[in-house]
Amino acid sequence: MRRTTPAAFSRLSATILEPSSAPLRQRRLPTTCMFCAHQAIRQPPARRHQSTSTKENTNAPPQTHYTFFPRSLPAGPPPHGSFGIDLSALKREFLQLQGRAHPDLHPPEDKNKAQAMSARINEAYKTLQSPLLRAQYLLSLRGIEIAEDETAKVEDPELLMEVLEAREQIEEAESEEDLVQMKTENDAKIEESVKILEGAFAKEDIDGAKSEAVKLRYWINIKESLDAWERGKPVVLAH
């Protein structure tokens, strides 16, 4: 073992006997290595970071319908995410969420919360799986309500005439076979409208998205009338 030199011992004694007015917890305690006479500074232990987050924050409700589905919709709503959705992936994630949120799987004191969460998941899924409801929802996030706005109508005379002719054709059909071609053509219009909406939301063209969403509402109404066709049944195309 190496002996402590007189100089090192002197410095060590001075360090120990040196008075300090700082509280013990705040003092930086210098120590001297007895073998190498080098002084080292011992820092007080760092305090643990205390998170300011609360249980309420960690359980905060999703900000949008998209937040419920991080796997199938990781990018969120447009313009960061796409307007188009993989409906198969969305349905799989929806069923998984509903399985975990089922009230019967929760203790009695949490059943009300589970029921509320289940209802919100249902609403989000119903909205996102429909191109029309999805477009209306995205517009509502931007302060534009067209779902219940009766003034949000297409002013294009040619389009209105096309809608009226579609209603007459459905009413005058004698069989479902008479409507096969019309169904094909209308499905193509819906598909084209969805593509236009995707481009409009990607570019944040809100006016264009609003106009196309109103058109899509007509095509969806025609599709519903075609699917519910009955001979002699009057057709009402809501707009």
C-alpha positions in Angstrom: 0.0 0.0 0.0 1.3 3.5 -0.9 1.8 6.0 1.9 0.0 9.3 1.9 2.3 12.1 1.2 2.4 15.0 3.7 1.1 17.4 1.0 -1.9 15.1 0.2 -2.7 14.6 3.9 -2.6 18.4 4.5 -5.0 19.0 1.6 -7.3 16.3 2.9 -7.4 17.8 6.4 -8.1 21.3 5.1 -11.0 19.9 3.0 -12.6 18.2 5.9 -12.2 21.1 8.3 -13.2 23.8 5.8 -16.5 25.4 7.0 -19.4 25.8 4.6 -22.6 27.8 4.9 -24.4 25.8 2.3 -27.0 23.2 3.4 -25.7 19.7 3.5 -28.0 18.5 0.6 -26.8 21.3 -1.6 -23.1 21.1 -0.9 -20.7 19.8 -3.5 -18.5 17.6 -1.4 -14.9 17.6 -2.7 -12.9 14.5 -2.0 -9.2 13.9 -2.4 -7.7 10.6 -3.5 -5.3 9.6 -0.7 -3.0 7.8 -3.1 -2.7 10.3 -6.1 -3.4 13.6 -4.3 -5.9 14.5 -7.1 -9.1 16.3 -6.0 -12.4 15.1 -7.3 -15.8 16.7 -7.0 -18.6 14.4 -5.9 -21.9 15.7 -7.2 -25.1 15.3 -5.2 -27.4 12.7 -6.6 -29.8 14.0 -9.3 -33.4 14.3 -8.4 -35.7 12.0 -10.2 -37.8 13.6 -12.8 -41.4 13.9 -11.6 -43.8 13.6 -14.4 -46.6 16.1 -14.4 -48.9 13.8 -16.3 -51.9 12.5 -14.5 -54.0 9.5 -14.9 -56.6 11.6 -16.6 -54.0 12.7 -19.2 -52.9 9.2 -20.0 -56.6 8.2 -20.4 -57.5 11.3 -22.4 -60.1 10.6 -25.1 -58.9 10.4 -28.7 -58.8 13.8 -30.5 -60.5 12.4 -33.7 -62.1 9.2 -35.0 -58.8 8.4 -36.6 -57.0 8.2 -33.2 -59.0 5.1 -32.3 -57.3 3.1 -35.1 -53.5 3.6 -34.9 -52.8 0.4 -36.8 -55.0 0.8 -39.8 -54.8 4.6 -39.9 -51.3 5.5 -38.4 -51.0 8.7 -40.3 -54.3 10.1 -39.1 -56.7 12.2 -41.2 -55.7 14.1 -44.3 -53.6 15.9 -45.4 -51.0 13.8 -43.5 -53.0 10.6 -44.0 -54.9 9.5 -47.1 -58.6 10.0 -47.5 -58.8 6.4 -48.9 -59.0 3.7 -46.2 -58.3 0.0 -46.2 -61.7 -1.1 -45.0 -60.6 -4.7 -44.3 -57.8 -3.5 -42.0 -60.2 -1.0 -40.4 -62.8 -3.7 -39.7 -60.2 -6.0 -38.1 -59.0 -3.3 -35.7 -62.5 -2.3 -34.9 -63.4 -5.8 -33.9 -60.3 -6.0 -31.7 -61.2 -2.7 -30.0 -64.7 -3.7 -29.4 -63.6 -7.0 -27.9 -61.4 -5.2 -25.4 -64.0 -2.5 -24.7 -67.0 -4.8 -24.1 -68.7 -3.8 -20.8 -68.9 -7.5 -19.7 -65.1 -7.7 -19.5 -64.9 -4.8 -17.0 -65.6 -4.6 -13.3 -69.0 -3.1 -12.3 -67.5 0.3 -11.4 -66.0 0.6 -14.9 -69.0 -0.6 -16.9 -70.3 2.9 -17.6 -67.0 4.0 -18.9 -66.7 0.9 -21.0 -70.1 1.4 -22.5 -69.3 5.0 -23.4 -66.0 4.0 -25.0 -67.8 1.2 -27.0 -70.3 3.7 -28.3 -67.5 6.1 -29.4 -65.7 3.3 -31.2 -68.9 2.3 -33.0 -69.5 5.9 -34.0 -65.9 6.3 -35.3 -66.0 3.1 -37.3 -69.4 3.8 -38.8 -68.2 7.3 -39.9 -64.9 6.2 -41.3 -66.1 3.2 -43.2 -68.4 5.3 -45.3 -66.8 7.7 -47.9 -69.6 10.1 -47.6 -69.7 10.2 -43.8 -65.9 10.4 -43.7 -65.9 13.4 -46.1 -68.6 15.1 -44.0 -66.7 14.4 -40.8 -63.4 15.8 -42.2 -65.2 18.9 -43.3 -66.8 19.3 -39.9 -63.3 19.2 -38.4 -62.6 22.3 -40.5 -65.8 24.0 -39.3 -67.9 23.1 -42.3 -71.2 21.3 -41.7 -72.9 19.8 -44.7 -74.5 16.6 -43.2 -77.5 18.5 -42.0 -77.2 21.6 -44.1 -80.2 21.7 -46.5 -78.6 24.7 -48.3 -75.6 22.6 -49.3 -76.9 21.6 -52.7 -75.4 21.3 -56.2 -76.4 24.3 -58.4 -75.2 22.5 -61.6 -78.4 22.2 -63.8 -77.0 19.3 -65.7 -76.3 17.3 -62.6 -79.7 18.1 -61.2 -81.3 16.9 -64.4 -79.2 13.7 -64.3 -80.5 13.0 -60.8 -84.1 13.6 -61.8 -83.7 11.2 -64.8 -82.2 8.6 -62.5 -85.2 8.8 -60.2 -87.6 8.3 -63.1 -85.6 5.4 -64.5 -85.7 3.7 -61.1 -89.4 4.2 -60.7 -90.2 3.0 -64.2 -88.1 -0.2 -64.0 -90.0 -3.4 -64.4 -87.3 -5.7 -62.9 -83.9 -5.5 -61.3 -82.4 -6.5 -64.6 -83.5 -3.1 -66.0 -81.3 -1.4 -63.4 -78.1 -3.5 -63.8 -76.4 -1.0 -66.1 -77.5 1.9 -64.0 -76.0 0.4 -60.9 -72.7 -0.1 -62.7 -72.6 3.4 -64.0 -73.5 4.9 -60.6 -70.9 2.8 -58.8 -68.3 4.2 -61.2 -69.5 7.8 -60.3 -69.1 7.0 -56.6 -65.6 5.7 -57.2 -64.6 8.7 -59.3 -66.0 11.1 -56.6 -64.0 9.3 -53.9 -60.8 9.9 -56.0 -61.6 13.6 -56.4 -62.2 13.9 -52.6 -58.9 12.2 -51.9 -57.1 14.7 -54.1 -59.0 17.7 -52.7 -58.2 16.8 -49.0 -54.6 16.0 -49.9 -54.2 19.6 -51.2 -56.4 21.1 -48.5 -58.8 22.2 -51.2 -61.7 22.6 -48.8 -64.1 24.3 -51.3 -63.5 21.5 -53.8 -64.0 18.9 -51.1 -67.2 20.5 -50.0 -68.6 20.6 -53.6 -67.6 17.0 -54.3 -69.0 15.8 -51.0 -72.4 17.2 -52.0 -72.2 15.4 -55.3 -71.3 12.2 -53.6 -74.4 12.5 -51.5 -76.5 12.4 -54.6 -74.7 9.3 -55.9 -75.0 7.5 -52.6 -78.7 8.3 -52.5 -79.2 6.9 -56.0 -77.2 3.7 -54.9 -79.5 3.3 -51.8 -82.6 3.7 -54.0 -81.3 1.1 -56.4 -80.5 -1.4 -53.6 -83.9 -0.9 -52.1 -85.8 -1.1 -55.4 -89.3 -2.5 -55.4 -91.6 -2.5 -58.4 -93.9 0.4 -58.3 -92.3 1.9 -55.2 -91.9 5.7 -55.4 -88.3 6.9 -55.3 -87.3 9.8 -53.0 -83.8 11.1 -53.5 -82.9 13.1 -50.5 -80.3 15.8 -51.0 
